[in-house]
């Protein structure tokens, strides 16, 4: 719904918690003037200590830790990308054609797989930013899972994140992991790569399995 719908006089939209809390005009005034940071402390882009999320940092520092404080997740966790729609001018705006919201801020989100509750998120601000910004996918995963080791959790993720090297690092954190994986990932078993399986479309369905200590890889045709 449009923001104005929360103050609509239509009977099925009327009397929302928002309209009871304040008038529409008051909300719009707050929305236009909402500001979290002290501009006098801002460091310009290209200078040491620059933070691309400077204007949001005070809010993020309060909101993100609160997610964890008020919820205990189940065993199964997942990590995926999410989009916050935005078409304005900012250099780290992303375009993801496969997502329902194609333009905007890309978030890496850790959730409880069962309830979809958001446990933690990081905003992607580009590869070349200073410390504190998102870097490699492996770093993203480990940053999001910080504080969830040694608790019996299992992470589920797609091929954007999955890989033997990352899964080994998660094992050392006492976190299980499962996900699809591309066969060009480092340490992927040579025997299971497509070029070595020599399978044809007419071949009967088959499974190929390799196991190295506590890690299992399966491919099928």
Secondary structure, 3 states (H helix, E strand, C coil): CCHHHHHCCCCCCCCCHHHHHCCHHHHHHHHHHCCCCCHHHCCCCCCCCCCCCHHHHHHHHHHHHHHHHCCCCCCEEEEEEEEEECCCCCCCCEECCCCCCCEEEEEEEEEECCCCCEEEEEECCCCCCCCCCCCCHHHHHHHHHCCCCCCCCEEEECCCCCCHHHHHHHHHCCCEEEECCCCCCCCCCHHHCHHHHCCCCCCCCCEEEEEECCEEEEEEC
